[in-house]
Amino acid sequence: MESKIASACQSCSQFNANGLKKLGVSTDNFDFVIAIAGNPNTGKSTVFNALTGLRQHTGNWPGKTVVRAEGAFQYNDRKFKLVDLPGTYSLLSTSQDEEVARNFILFGKPDVTIIVVDAGRLERNLNLVLQILEITNKAVLCLNLMDEANRNNINIEVRSLARDLGIPVVPTSARFNEGIPELIQTINDVATGEIICKSRHIKNVNGNINEAVKKLSAEIEKQFPSMPNSRWIAFRLLEGDTRIIKALRNGELA
């Protein structure tokens, strides 16, 4: 299974470009919801535009001043709705942007989350990547701005990175449309279960904290059997995250 994930970035030969239709602002009757997350200045909006055909439906998130952008594309007989999340460095909910991004990944439960990173500044982007992988297993790492990384002689072992993270990694230069067909194929394969992700979680946790997380996680799973991220929620509860506590009390986690 790991070899399949690691080789997802090489799926261009299997990609049927004739099956792709960019739908722009049309987001009705979709089969899958796709979130696009990432740090600011990683080319996230360029990836979004490349997938949807350079058009966006914009508005505000409910109760927020943060802009919400949506679009869609159709691949073969499946329609994908894309939600471009605010650019953020973390999901610790210290700002409206962070709260919006976190809540959509957690409560919206997108079928796939595309995490866009700057290939030339990968280390600084991995903090957000690891936080997202604590919430969802269904993710694709979009290794964007590969043209700039190559120009600066930065070499990334894509297969090793995919193996270490447990999710597909697709190199792209979205402004030149390079890697976008492979990205679409990979999104489709993760959404449909053709690729099963096994994302790696942070393991260097203090023994007492880890034991408390296990116990609390088990209780959360009893109350919410379908909850895919009880471990992450347990961490947030132990930290006294008021937003998660409120969500638990009012039934949002169900």
C-alpha positions as CSV (number, residue, x, y, z in Angstrom):
1,M,0.0,0.0,0.0
2,E,2.9,2.4,0.8
3,S,4.3,1.8,-2.7
4,K,1.0,2.8,-4.2
5,I,0.9,6.0,-2.2
6,A,4.5,6.8,-3.0
7,S,3.9,6.3,-6.7
8,A,0.8,8.3,-7.0
9,C,2.7,11.3,-8.3
10,Q,3.7,9.2,-11.4
11,S,0.1,8.5,-12.5
12,C,0.1,10.8,-15.5
13,S,0.0,7.9,-17.9
14,Q,-3.2,6.8,-16.4
15,F,-4.9,10.2,-16.4
16,N,-7.7,10.7,-18.9
17,A,-7.5,14.4,-19.8
18,N,-10.6,14.0,-21.9
19,G,-12.6,13.2,-18.8
20,L,-11.8,16.5,-17.2
21,K,-14.2,19.4,-17.2
22,K,-13.6,22.6,-15.3
23,L,-16.9,23.9,-13.9
24,G,-15.8,27.3,-12.5
25,V,-18.5,28.6,-10.2
26,S,-21.0,25.7,-10.7
27,T,-20.9,23.7,-7.4
28,D,-24.3,22.0,-7.4
29,N,-25.0,18.3,-7.2
30,F,-21.4,17.4,-6.3
31,D,-20.1,13.9,-5.5
32,F,-17.1,14.9,-3.3
33,V,-16.0,17.9,-1.3
34,I,-12.4,18.8,-1.5
35,A,-10.7,21.3,0.8
36,I,-7.5,23.2,-0.2
37,A,-5.3,24.2,2.7
38,G,-1.8,25.6,3.1
39,N,0.4,28.4,4.4
40,P,0.2,31.8,2.8
41,N,2.4,32.4,-0.3
42,T,2.5,28.7,-1.4
43,G,0.5,29.2,-4.6
44,K,-2.6,27.7,-3.0
45,S,-5.0,30.0,-4.9
46,T,-3.1,29.2,-8.1
47,V,-3.7,25.5,-7.6
48,F,-7.4,26.3,-6.9
49,N,-7.7,28.3,-10.1
50,A,-5.9,25.6,-12.2
51,L,-8.4,23.1,-11.0
52,T,-11.6,25.2,-11.4
53,G,-10.8,27.2,-14.5
54,L,-9.7,30.5,-13.1
55,R,-13.1,31.4,-11.7
56,Q,-14.4,31.5,-8.1
57,H,-17.6,31.9,-6.3
58,T,-16.8,34.0,-3.3
59,G,-18.6,35.1,-0.2
60,N,-18.0,35.1,3.6
61,W,-18.0,32.2,6.0
62,P,-21.1,32.2,8.2
63,G,-20.6,34.6,11.0
64,K,-17.1,35.6,9.8
65,T,-15.5,38.4,7.8
66,V,-13.2,35.8,6.3
67,V,-13.7,35.3,2.5
68,R,-15.0,31.8,1.4
69,A,-14.1,30.8,-2.2
70,E,-15.6,27.8,-4.0
71,G,-15.3,26.2,-7.4
72,A,-15.7,22.8,-9.0
73,F,-14.4,20.4,-11.6
74,Q,-15.7,17.2,-13.1
75,Y,-13.5,14.2,-13.8
76,N,-15.1,11.5,-15.8
77,D,-18.6,11.0,-14.3
78,R,-17.7,12.5,-10.9
79,K,-18.2,16.1,-9.8
80,F,-15.8,17.6,-7.2
81,K,-16.6,20.7,-5.2
82,L,-13.5,22.7,-4.1
83,V,-13.4,24.9,-1.0
84,D,-10.3,27.2,-0.8
85,L,-9.6,27.6,2.9
86,P,-7.9,30.7,4.3
87,G,-4.1,30.5,4.2
88,T,-2.8,29.8,7.7
89,Y,0.3,28.7,9.5
90,S,-1.4,26.5,12.0
91,L,-4.8,25.2,13.2
92,L,-4.5,26.3,16.8
93,S,-7.4,28.7,16.4
94,T,-5.7,31.9,17.5
95,S,-7.2,33.9,14.6
96,Q,-10.4,33.8,12.5
97,D,-8.5,32.4,9.5
98,E,-7.1,29.5,11.6
99,E,-10.5,28.8,13.2
100,V,-12.3,28.7,9.8
101,A,-9.7,26.3,8.3
102,R,-9.6,24.0,11.3
103,N,-13.4,23.9,11.7
104,F,-14.0,23.0,8.0
105,I,-11.5,20.2,8.1
106,L,-12.8,18.9,11.4
107,F,-16.5,19.5,11.2
108,G,-17.0,19.7,7.4
109,K,-15.2,16.4,7.0
110,P,-14.1,17.0,3.4
111,D,-13.6,13.8,1.3
112,V,-10.0,14.9,0.5
113,T,-7.9,17.7,1.9
114,I,-5.2,19.0,-0.5
115,I,-2.3,20.5,1.5
116,V,-0.4,22.9,-0.7
117,V,3.3,23.5,0.3
118,D,6.2,25.5,-1.1
119,A,8.7,23.0,-2.3
120,G,11.5,25.5,-1.7
121,R,10.5,26.0,1.9
122,L,9.2,22.6,2.8
123,E,10.5,22.5,6.4
124,R,8.6,25.6,7.5
125,N,5.4,24.2,5.9
126,L,5.5,20.8,7.6
127,N,4.1,22.2,10.9
128,L,0.7,22.7,9.2
129,V,0.9,19.5,7.3
130,L,1.4,17.4,10.5
131,Q,-1.5,19.3,12.2
132,I,-3.8,18.5,9.4
133,L,-2.8,14.8,9.3
134,E,-3.7,14.7,13.0
135,I,-7.3,15.5,12.0
136,T,-7.8,13.6,8.7
137,N,-6.3,10.6,7.0
138,K,-7.7,11.5,3.5
139,A,-5.1,14.0,2.3
140,V,-2.8,14.8,-0.7
141,L,0.3,16.8,-0.4
142,C,0.7,19.2,-3.3
143,L,4.4,20.0,-3.6
144,N,4.0,23.3,-5.4
145,L,6.4,25.8,-6.8
146,M,8.7,23.0,-8.1
147,D,10.0,25.3,-10.8
148,E,11.5,27.6,-8.2
149,A,12.9,24.7,-6.1
150,N,14.6,23.3,-9.2
151,R,16.0,26.7,-10.1
152,N,17.5,26.9,-6.6
153,N,18.9,23.3,-6.9
154,I,16.6,22.0,-4.2
155,N,16.1,18.3,-4.6
156,I,13.2,16.5,-2.8
157,E,12.9,12.8,-2.6
158,V,9.2,12.6,-3.3
159,R,8.7,8.9,-2.8
160,S,10.5,9.0,0.6
161,L,8.4,12.0,1.6
162,A,5.2,10.2,0.7
163,R,6.3,7.1,2.6
164,D,7.2,9.1,5.7
165,L,3.9,11.1,5.7
166,G,1.7,8.2,4.6
167,I,-0.1,10.2,2.0
168,P,0.4,10.8,-1.7
169,V,2.7,13.6,-2.7
170,V,2.3,15.3,-6.1
171,P,4.9,17.7,-7.4
172,T,3.4,20.7,-9.3
173,S,4.1,24.1,-10.8
174,A,0.5,25.3,-10.8
175,R,1.2,28.5,-12.7
176,F,2.4,26.5,-15.6
177,N,-0.2,23.8,-15.2
178,E,2.5,21.3,-14.6
179,G,1.5,18.4,-12.3
180,I,-2.2,19.4,-12.3
181,P,-3.4,16.3,-14.3
182,E,-1.5,14.0,-11.8
183,L,-3.0,16.0,-8.9
184,I,-6.6,15.5,-10.2
185,Q,-6.0,11.8,-10.7
186,T,-4.7,11.5,-7.2
187,I,-7.6,13.4,-5.7
188,N,-10.0,11.1,-7.5
189,D,-8.2,8.0,-6.3
190,V,-8.1,9.1,-2.6
191,A,-11.8,10.3,-2.8
192,T,-12.9,7.0,-4.2
193,G,-10.8,4.8,-2.0
194,E,-8.5,3.6,-4.7
195,I,-5.7,5.0,-2.6
196,I,-5.9,4.4,1.2
197,C,-3.9,6.9,3.2
198,K,-2.1,5.9,6.4
199,S,-1.0,9.3,7.7
200,R,1.7,9.4,10.3
201,H,0.8,10.9,13.6
202,I,3.2,12.6,16.1
203,K,4.5,10.0,18.5
204,N,6.9,11.9,20.8
205,V,4.2,12.5,23.5
206,N,4.9,12.4,27.2
207,G,3.8,9.1,28.8
208,N,1.3,10.5,31.2
209,I,-0.2,12.8,28.5
210,N,-0.3,9.9,26.1
211,E,-2.2,7.7,28.6
212,A,-4.7,10.5,29.3
213,V,-5.2,11.0,25.6
214,K,-5.9,7.3,25.1
215,K,-8.5,7.2,27.8
216,L,-10.2,10.4,26.7
217,S,-10.1,9.3,23.1
218,A,-11.8,6.0,24.0
219,E,-14.6,7.9,25.8
220,I,-15.1,10.2,22.8
221,E,-15.4,7.2,20.5
222,K,-18.1,5.7,22.7
223,Q,-20.1,8.8,22.4
224,F,-19.3,9.4,18.7
225,P,-18.6,6.0,17.1
226,S,-18.1,7.5,13.6
227,M,-15.6,10.1,14.8
228,P,-12.4,9.6,12.7
229,N,-10.2,12.0,14.8
230,S,-10.9,11.3,18.4
231,R,-7.2,11.5,19.3
232,W,-6.9,15.0,18.0
233,I,-10.1,16.1,19.8
234,A,-8.8,14.6,23.0
235,F,-5.6,16.6,22.8
236,R,-7.6,19.8,22.2
237,L,-9.9,19.0,25.2
238,L,-6.9,18.5,27.5
239,E,-5.5,21.8,26.4
240,G,-8.8,23.5,27.3
241,D,-9.8,24.5,23.7
242,T,-13.0,26.3,24.3
243,R,-14.2,26.0,20.7
244,I,-13.9,22.2,20.8
245,I,-15.5,22.0,24.2
246,K,-18.5,24.1,22.9
247,A,-18.7,21.8,19.8
248,L,-18.8,18.8,22.0
249,R,-21.6,20.2,24.2
250,N,-23.8,21.4,21.4
251,G,-23.6,18.3,19.3
252,E,-21.4,19.6,16.4
253,L,-19.1,16.6,16.7
254,A,-22.0,14.3,15.9
